[in-house]
Amino acid sequence: MTTGQDRAAQPEIDPQGDEPLPTIAEQMADQLGGWRGLVESSIPVVVFVVANIIGELRPAVIASVAVALLIAGVRLAQRRPIRHAVNGLFGVGVGAAIAWRTGDERDFYLPGILYGIGYGVALLISAAIRQPLVGWIWSVLVAKGRSEWRADPKLVRTFTQLTVLWGVVWLAKVGVQAGLYLAHQDTALGVARLVLGYPPYALLLLITVWTVRRVTRDAPPTPVPGA
């Protein structure tokens, strides 16, 4: 028999102990949307980059938004989860609206750059005040709302270190994009948006899941007094 804290230190089991939580692969697939989600979220950006190279800004904006709407519509018609499609549509839509208004193609990528800066700074601040965002996100997405990890110094330290890693990587990749934006390297910026999008995210997610499961697996159970 173990305490509630010990159960929290074993994310593979739910609070009742009778339903295993998703595997590492299943967790990653859910967060990334699977291969289909990866492809679908990238298509509108690819369309914009290609259309903008061979044509003008406004047709490229229209084409990227149209493709994003089509993808969301197909998912809705198939009654498939549309979370990733909606997120992609929102990102493309905001960037497209700004680029359309300013007439500058690089502004298509501005919302993503600003979001990345804000996210990276928030991660580092949360780690500095010992409220690591990665830990809270883990509680919501993996531990089914449980946050008993806050009572485990080893897990708090692990989530803090992971949060710093996420923040540094996020700011590094957005820094590259910001540099290209300021240098007016529009095509290179589009390529960087694709290359520095999901690959770093997938790697960070893999490192996070593997590290937390290794730490919790190695945690020795504490017997309940009098058990």
Sequence and secondary structure as in RCSB ss.txt:
>XXXX:A:sequence
MTTGQDRAAQPEIDPQGDEPLPTIAEQMADQLGGWRGLVESSIPVVVFVVANIIGELRPAVIASVAVALLIAGVR
LAQRRPIRHAVNGLFGVGVGAAIAWRTGDERDFYLPGILYGIGYGVALLISAAIRQPLVGWIWSVLVAKGRSEWR
ADPKLVRTFTQLTVLWGVVWLAKVGVQAGLYLAHQDTALGVARLVLGYPPYALLLLITVWTVRRVTRDAPPTPVP
GA
>XXXX:A:secstr
 B HHHHHT TTB TTSSSB   HHHHHHHHHTHHHHHHHHHHHHHHHHHHHHHS HHHHHHHHHHHHHHHHHHH
HHTT   HHHHHHHHHHHHHHHHHHHH  GGGGGHHHHHHHHHHHHHHHHHHHTT  HHHHHHHHHTSTT  GGG
G HHHHHHHHHHHHHHHHHHHHHHHHHHHHHHTT HHHHHHHHHHTTHHHHHHHHHHHHHHHHHHHHHS   B T
T 
